[in-house]
Amino acid sequence: VNPGVQDYAMILYCDRLKLAEVLNLFKVGHGVGEGTLNGRIPLRFNRGELTFDDGYLYTTPGVGGKLQIDMPLPAATEQAAYTDPQAAYLQLTKEALRDFDYKWVKIRLLQKGDDLLFKMQLDGKPTNLLPFQFDQKTGSIYKVKGGGMAKFQGINLNINKTIPLHFFL
């Protein structure tokens, strides 16, 4: 680092970053589990301002793992999940990620204005039965009281989060 230089462009090449720690860093719930990420994150630091270019991280192809993420949701969402399909999908995501066997995970990091867009895709399935059922009349899912009822063969989840860039400085 040269003190006289005000503009740095760099690419962070990432190798075997711990997936759970990356999720914790970006405040995507509290993650625990196996798995590593690889990829690249282009950055620019110009006159005290940090900017991101299109970055990505991904798990090793063909190597799945187990992940446990505790995602906080408003208390009202849990109650509404019995009657409101949108709340049910949020609750389903939360329940599925409590104990999730993934095939792959992809993360994209994009800057939009003064925010960083964190876009994560996961493919896999919940380890346990979940307390949800599908209503064929409405084409929606609902949470049901009692133990797990639904066994999922596979789920593709998308989790998007907007993070102010000043969070990193």
Backbone as numpy.savetxt, mean C-alpha at the origin, in Angstrom:
# Nx Ny Nz CAx CAy CAz Cx Cy Cz
29.44 15.45 -1.85 28.58 16.63 -1.85 29.48 17.85 -1.85
29.27 18.69 -2.83 30.05 19.92 -2.97 29.21 21.08 -2.44
29.69 21.78 -1.39 28.89 22.87 -0.81 28.53 23.98 -1.79
29.29 24.16 -2.85 29.00 25.21 -3.81 27.92 24.85 -4.82
27.56 23.59 -4.90 26.56 23.14 -5.87 25.17 23.22 -5.24
24.24 23.83 -5.95 22.88 24.01 -5.45 21.87 23.04 -6.07
22.31 22.30 -7.09 21.38 21.45 -7.84 21.96 20.04 -7.95
21.29 19.07 -7.33 21.71 17.68 -7.40 20.62 16.84 -8.03
20.97 16.10 -9.06 20.07 15.12 -9.65 20.68 13.75 -9.38
19.89 12.85 -8.83 20.42 11.54 -8.47 19.35 10.47 -8.66
19.81 9.26 -8.77 18.91 8.12 -8.84 19.29 7.17 -7.72
18.33 6.88 -6.86 18.54 5.91 -5.80 18.18 4.53 -6.35
19.17 3.67 -6.47 18.92 2.29 -6.89 18.71 1.48 -5.62
17.56 0.86 -5.52 17.17 0.17 -4.29 17.27 -1.33 -4.49
17.88 -1.99 -3.52 18.09 -3.43 -3.59 17.78 -4.04 -2.22
16.77 -4.88 -2.18 16.38 -5.61 -0.97 15.96 -4.71 0.19
15.18 -3.68 -0.13 14.58 -2.88 0.95 13.50 -3.72 1.63
13.40 -3.65 2.91 12.38 -4.42 3.62 11.01 -3.80 3.35
10.13 -4.60 2.78 8.79 -4.14 2.40 8.05 -3.52 3.57
8.03 -4.20 4.71 7.28 -3.69 5.87 7.83 -2.33 6.31
9.14 -2.15 6.26 9.73 -0.88 6.68 9.40 0.25 5.69
9.31 -0.07 4.40 8.91 0.94 3.41 7.47 1.38 3.68
6.59 0.43 3.96 5.20 0.76 4.25 5.10 1.61 5.52
5.90 1.29 6.52 5.91 2.08 7.75 6.45 3.48 7.49
7.50 3.60 6.66 8.08 4.90 6.33 7.06 5.81 5.67
6.29 5.26 4.74 5.29 6.05 4.02 3.95 6.11 4.75
3.91 5.58 5.97 2.71 5.64 6.82 1.48 4.99 6.17
1.72 3.84 5.50 0.63 3.06 4.93 0.27 1.99 5.96
-0.35 2.42 7.05 -0.64 1.51 8.15 0.66 1.09 8.82
0.57 0.08 9.68 1.75 -0.46 10.32 1.99 -1.84 9.74
3.10 -2.02 9.03 3.38 -3.27 8.35 4.37 -4.14 9.09
4.14 -5.45 9.03 5.05 -6.45 9.57 5.07 -7.58 8.55
6.22 -8.19 8.36 6.24 -9.35 7.47 7.51 -9.47 6.69
7.48 -10.42 5.78 8.64 -10.73 4.97 8.59 -9.88 3.70
9.57 -10.08 2.90 9.55 -9.47 1.58 10.50 -8.31 1.45
11.06 -8.23 0.27 11.98 -7.14 -0.04 11.57 -6.50 -1.35
12.00 -5.27 -1.54 11.69 -4.50 -2.74 12.98 -4.09 -3.43
12.91 -4.00 -4.74 14.00 -3.50 -5.57 13.42 -2.43 -6.48
14.28 -1.59 -7.03 13.78 -0.58 -7.96 14.67 0.63 -8.01
14.08 1.73 -8.48 14.84 2.97 -8.60 13.94 4.16 -8.31
14.53 5.18 -7.68 13.79 6.39 -7.34 14.63 7.59 -7.77
14.27 8.24 -8.89 14.98 9.45 -9.31 14.58 10.66 -8.45
15.58 11.38 -7.95 15.35 12.54 -7.10 16.14 13.73 -7.63
15.67 14.90 -7.26 16.40 16.13 -7.55 16.29 17.03 -6.33
17.41 17.56 -5.91 17.44 18.48 -4.79 18.04 19.78 -5.32
17.19 20.79 -5.46 17.59 22.05 -6.07 17.23 23.20 -5.14
18.24 23.89 -4.66 18.05 25.05 -3.79 17.10 24.76 -2.62
17.32 23.60 -1.98 16.52 23.23 -0.81 15.17 22.61 -1.12
14.87 22.41 -2.40 13.57 21.84 -2.79 13.78 20.44 -3.34
13.03 19.47 -2.80 13.12 18.08 -3.22 12.02 17.79 -4.23
12.38 17.15 -5.35 11.38 16.71 -6.34 11.65 15.26 -6.71
10.58 14.54 -7.01 10.64 13.15 -7.41 10.28 13.03 -8.88
10.96 12.13 -9.56 10.54 11.75 -10.89 9.81 10.42 -10.72
9.42 9.77 -11.80 8.67 8.52 -11.74 9.55 7.41 -11.17
9.30 7.04 -9.91 10.07 5.98 -9.26 9.22 4.73 -9.09
9.89 3.62 -8.90 9.17 2.37 -8.71 9.96 1.41 -7.83
9.22 0.58 -7.12 9.77 -0.50 -6.31 8.92 -1.73 -6.56
9.51 -2.91 -6.52 8.75 -4.12 -6.78 9.40 -5.29 -6.04
8.60 -6.29 -5.70 9.13 -7.50 -5.10 9.77 -8.35 -6.18
10.62 -9.25 -5.77 11.30 -10.14 -6.72 10.27 -11.02 -7.43
10.27 -11.02 -8.77 9.29 -11.83 -9.50 9.39 -13.31 -9.11
8.23 -13.92 -8.89 8.17 -15.33 -8.54 8.39 -15.63 -7.07
8.66 -14.61 -6.27 8.90 -14.82 -4.84 7.84 -14.06 -4.05
6.87 -14.78 -3.53 5.82 -14.17 -2.73 6.23 -14.10 -1.27
5.27 -13.77 -0.43 5.56 -13.68 0.99 4.31 -13.40 1.78
4.51 -13.15 3.05 3.42 -12.87 3.97 3.58 -11.45 4.48
2.46 -10.77 4.60 2.47 -9.38 5.03 1.29 -9.16 5.96
1.52 -8.39 7.01 0.45 -8.01 7.93 0.47 -6.50 8.06
-0.62 -5.88 7.62 -0.72 -4.42 7.69 -1.94 -4.05 8.51
-1.73 -3.22 9.50 -2.84 -2.70 10.29 -3.15 -1.30 9.76
-4.25 -1.16 9.05 -4.65 0.12 8.47 -5.75 0.73 9.31
-5.51 1.91 9.86 -6.58 2.55 10.64 -7.69 3.06 9.72
-8.92 2.83 10.14 -10.09 3.36 9.45 -10.96 4.06 10.49
-11.76 5.03 10.07 -12.68 5.67 11.02 -13.63 4.64 11.63
-13.96 4.81 12.89 -14.85 3.86 13.59 -16.18 3.72 12.86
-16.67 4.79 12.26 -17.96 4.75 11.56 -17.92 3.80 10.36
-16.74 3.59 9.77 -16.62 2.71 8.60 -16.96 1.28 8.96
-16.51 0.83 10.13 -16.80 -0.55 10.54 -18.30 -0.78 10.68
-18.99 0.12 11.30 -20.44 -0.03 11.48 -21.16 0.06 10.14
-20.73 0.96 9.27 -21.38 1.15 7.97 -21.13 -0.03 7.03
-20.10 -0.83 7.29 -19.75 -1.95 6.41 -20.84 -3.02 6.35
-21.79 -2.99 7.29 -22.88 -3.96 7.27 -23.97 -3.55 6.28
-24.02 -2.27 5.91 -25.10 -1.79 5.04 -24.63 -1.01 3.82
-23.44 -0.47 3.86 -22.93 0.39 2.79 -21.82 -0.33 2.02
-22.04 -0.62 0.72 -21.02 -1.35 -0.04 -19.65 -0.66 -0.09
-19.62 0.66 -0.18 -18.32 1.35 -0.23 -17.57 1.17 1.08
-18.25 1.29 2.19 -17.61 1.07 3.49 -17.19 -0.39 3.62
-17.99 -1.30 3.06 -17.65 -2.73 3.13 -16.35 -3.01 2.38
-16.15 -2.37 1.23 -14.91 -2.59 0.47 -13.70 -2.08 1.24
-13.84 -0.94 1.92 -12.74 -0.43 2.76 -12.45 -1.40 3.91
-13.52 -1.87 4.54 -13.36 -2.80 5.65 -12.78 -4.13 5.17
-13.20 -4.59 3.98 -12.65 -5.82 3.41 -11.15 -5.67 3.18
-10.73 -4.54 2.65 -9.30 -4.30 2.43 -8.55 -4.36 3.74
-9.08 -3.70 4.75 -8.43 -3.70 6.07 -8.32 -5.13 6.61
-9.41 -5.88 6.54 -9.42 -7.25 7.06 -8.48 -8.15 6.27
-8.47 -8.01 4.95 -7.62 -8.86 4.11 -6.14 -8.63 4.41
-5.77 -7.37 4.64 -4.35 -7.05 4.84 -3.84 -7.38 6.24
-4.73 -7.75 7.14 -4.27 -8.13 8.48 -3.35 -9.35 8.42
-3.62 -10.23 7.48 -2.79 -11.42 7.30 -2.92 -11.82 5.83
-1.98 -11.39 5.00 -2.10 -11.46 3.55 -0.91 -12.21 2.96
-1.19 -13.21 2.13 -0.16 -13.91 1.38 -0.09 -13.29 -0.01
1.00 -12.60 -0.30 1.08 -11.92 -1.59 1.93 -12.70 -2.59
1.57 -12.55 -3.86 2.37 -13.08 -4.96 3.38 -12.03 -5.42
2.90 -10.78 -5.48 3.78 -9.68 -5.85 3.24 -8.36 -5.31
4.16 -7.41 -5.18 3.82 -6.05 -4.75 4.57 -5.09 -5.66
3.89 -4.07 -6.13 4.50 -3.01 -6.93 4.16 -1.67 -6.30
5.15 -0.78 -6.23 4.92 0.55 -5.68 5.44 1.56 -6.69
4.63 2.57 -6.97 5.07 3.69 -7.81 5.06 4.95 -6.97
6.05 5.78 -7.20 6.18 7.06 -6.50 6.20 8.15 -7.56
5.18 9.01 -7.55 5.04 10.06 -8.55 4.82 11.39 -7.85
5.39 12.44 -8.38 5.15 13.75 -7.81 4.04 14.44 -8.58
3.15 15.07 -7.83 2.10 15.89 -8.42 2.05 17.18 -7.60
2.58 18.24 -8.16 2.64 19.51 -7.42 3.54 19.38 -6.21
3.01 19.73 -5.06 3.77 19.65 -3.81 3.53 18.34 -3.06
2.96 17.35 -3.75 2.65 16.08 -3.10 3.34 14.92 -3.80
3.60 13.88 -3.03 4.10 12.62 -3.56 2.93 11.65 -3.58
2.68 11.04 -4.72 1.62 10.03 -4.84 2.27 8.66 -4.65
1.81 7.94 -3.64 2.27 6.60 -3.33 1.20 5.65 -3.85
1.54 4.84 -4.84 0.56 3.94 -5.45 1.08 2.52 -5.32
0.36 1.71 -4.55 0.79 0.34 -4.31 -0.25 -0.63 -4.85
0.23 -1.65 -5.54 -0.62 -2.74 -6.02 -0.12 -4.02 -5.36
-1.05 -4.83 -4.87 -0.72 -6.12 -4.28 -1.58 -7.18 -4.94
-1.01 -8.32 -5.18 -1.77 -9.44 -5.70 -1.53 -10.61 -4.77
-2.61 -11.23 -4.31 -2.49 -12.36 -3.41 -3.84 -12.71 -2.83
-3.83 -13.20 -1.59 -5.10 -13.55 -0.95 -4.94 -13.50 0.56
-6.05 -13.26 1.26 -6.01 -13.29 2.71 -5.74 -14.72 3.18
-5.01 -14.85 4.26 -4.69 -16.16 4.81 -5.92 -16.84 5.40
-6.81 -16.06 5.99 -7.96 -16.61 6.71 -9.28 -16.27 6.02
-10.34 -16.94 6.47 -11.69 -16.59 6.03 -12.03 -15.19 6.53
-12.80 -14.45 5.76 -13.18 -13.10 6.14 -14.69 -13.01 6.32
-15.16 -12.16 7.25 -16.60 -12.06 7.54 -17.36 -11.18 6.54
-17.40 -11.62 5.29 -18.08 -10.87 4.23 -18.87 -11.84 3.36
-19.90 -11.32 2.72 -20.64 -12.13 1.76 -21.00 -11.26 0.56
-21.21 -11.92 -0.55 -21.55 -11.27 -1.80 -23.05 -11.33 -1.99
-23.67 -10.19 -2.29 -25.11 -10.11 -2.56 -25.28 -10.10 -4.08
-25.81 -11.19 -4.62 -25.95 -11.31 -6.07 -26.96 -10.33 -6.65
-27.96 -9.95 -5.87 -28.97 -9.00 -6.36 -28.36 -7.63 -6.63
-27.53 -7.17 -5.71 -26.95 -5.83 -5.85 -25.55 -5.86 -6.46
-24.90 -7.03 -6.46 -23.54 -7.12 -6.97 -22.52 -6.52 -6.02
-22.88 -6.41 -4.75 -22.01 -5.79 -3.75 -21.66 -6.78 -2.65
-20.64 -6.43 -1.89 -20.29 -7.22 -0.72 -20.72 -6.49 0.53
-20.95 -7.25 1.59 -21.32 -6.69 2.88 -20.63 -7.49 3.97
-20.33 -6.81 5.06 -19.79 -7.48 6.22 -20.94 -8.20 6.93
-20.63 -9.37 7.50 -21.63 -10.13 8.24 -21.13 -10.33 9.67
-22.06 -10.46 10.58 -21.70 -10.68 11.99 -21.24 -12.12 12.16
-20.30 -12.31 13.08 -19.81 -13.66 13.34 -18.44 -13.87 12.73
-18.07 -15.12 12.61 -16.75 -15.49 12.11 -16.64 -15.36 10.60
-15.48 -15.77 10.11 -15.21 -15.68 8.69 -16.10 -16.59 7.87
-16.53 -16.09 6.72 -17.40 -16.86 5.85 -16.84 -16.96 4.44
-16.13 -15.93 3.99 -15.70 -15.88 2.60 -14.23 -16.27 2.48
-13.97 -17.22 1.60 -12.59 -17.60 1.29 -12.28 -17.04 -0.09
-11.27 -16.21 -0.17 -10.91 -15.57 -1.42 -9.81 -16.35 -2.11
-10.01 -16.61 -3.39 -9.00 -17.30 -4.18 -7.87 -16.36 -4.56
-8.19 -15.10 -4.69 -7.19 -14.09 -5.03 -7.81 -12.71 -5.01
-7.00 -11.75 -4.65 -7.45 -10.36 -4.61 -6.33 -9.50 -5.16
-6.69 -8.53 -6.00 -5.74 -7.53 -6.45 -6.15 -6.23 -5.77
-5.31 -5.74 -4.87 -5.62 -4.54 -4.11 -4.78 -3.37 -4.60
-5.40 -2.20 -4.65 -4.71 -0.96 -4.97 -4.84 -0.03 -3.78
-3.73 0.47 -3.30 -3.73 1.41 -2.19 -3.00 2.66 -2.65
-3.70 3.78 -2.61 -3.13 5.06 -3.05 -3.11 6.01 -1.87
-2.03 6.75 -1.76 -1.89 7.70 -0.67 -1.18 8.93 -1.19
-1.63 10.10 -0.77 -0.98 11.36 -1.11 -0.21 11.84 0.12
1.07 12.13 -0.08 1.94 12.55 1.02 2.54 13.90 0.66
2.38 14.92 1.52 3.01 16.21 1.24 4.54 16.07 1.19
5.17 16.67 0.19 6.62 16.53 0.05 7.38 17.10 1.25
6.84 18.07 1.92 7.55 18.63 3.07 7.70 17.59 4.18
6.96 16.48 4.12 7.07 15.37 5.07 8.50 14.80 5.05
9.18 14.87 3.90 10.51 14.26 3.75 11.65 15.20 4.09
11.37 16.46 4.32 12.44 17.42 4.59 12.56 17.73 6.07
